[in-house]
Amino acid sequence: MSNINDENWEEYILANELEEINEATNTEKQPTEFQDFLDAIPKTADLRAIFSHLDNQVIDPFQNRALYWMKKAL
């Protein structure tokens, strides 16, 4: 991945375009619980093991909507 802040881009991309790209790609670090959830997924090609692991994760959709969405999206 190239660094959009590299001054060499200035030859090819206008300043306002660079700003737009920076704004679009400037994301906040994801919550620790998201990374912990993803890290806990078994590192295997066995889809049954992965599905079983995800299926056994109990997440309250009312108290933790974002993590619940992540689980369902996977």
N, C-alpha and C positions, 0 to 999 in steps of 0.2 A: 504494500500500500504506500502510495507516495504522500508526502507531506504537503498539503495544500498551502501551508504558510511559507513554503520555499519561495524565495524571491524570483527564481527562474520562471515561475508561472506568470509573473507580471508581463512577460513578453507575449503571452498567448491569451491571457484572460484579463478583462477589464477589472478595475478595482471594485466596482459595484457588484460584478459577478463573483469575485472572490469573497466579498462580504456575504453575499447570498448563499454561497456554498458553505461558508463557515457557520452561518446561522442554521442551515439545514442539517449540518452534521454535528453540531455542538449539542450532544445529548448528555444528560446527567448520568452519573454512574448508577447502575441499577441497584436496587435495595439488596442488602446482604442476604435476606431470606430467599430472594430469587436465585442468587448464585448457589446458595446452599441446597436449594431444591434441585437445581440442575445438576450439581455435583454429586448428589445422592443417587441419581439414576445409574443403574448398573452399566458399566462399560463393557458391553457385549453386543454381538450381532444377533443374539437370540431375542427376537421380537416378543416372544411369549414372556420372557423374564422381564423385559422392559415394561410391557403392558401390565403384567401382574404387579410390578412395583408401583406404577402410577395408579393402578386401580386401588391399591391398598393405602394410598395417601388420603387421609381424611382432612378436607379443607372446608371450612364453613364459608359458603358463598356470600353470606351477609356480613361477616366480620373481616373477610380477607378476599374481596372481589378480584383484585389483580392477580393474586397467586392462584385463586380458583380458575380464573380465565386461562392462566398459563398452563395449568394442569390439563384443562379441557382442550386447549389448542394443540397440546402434544399428542 
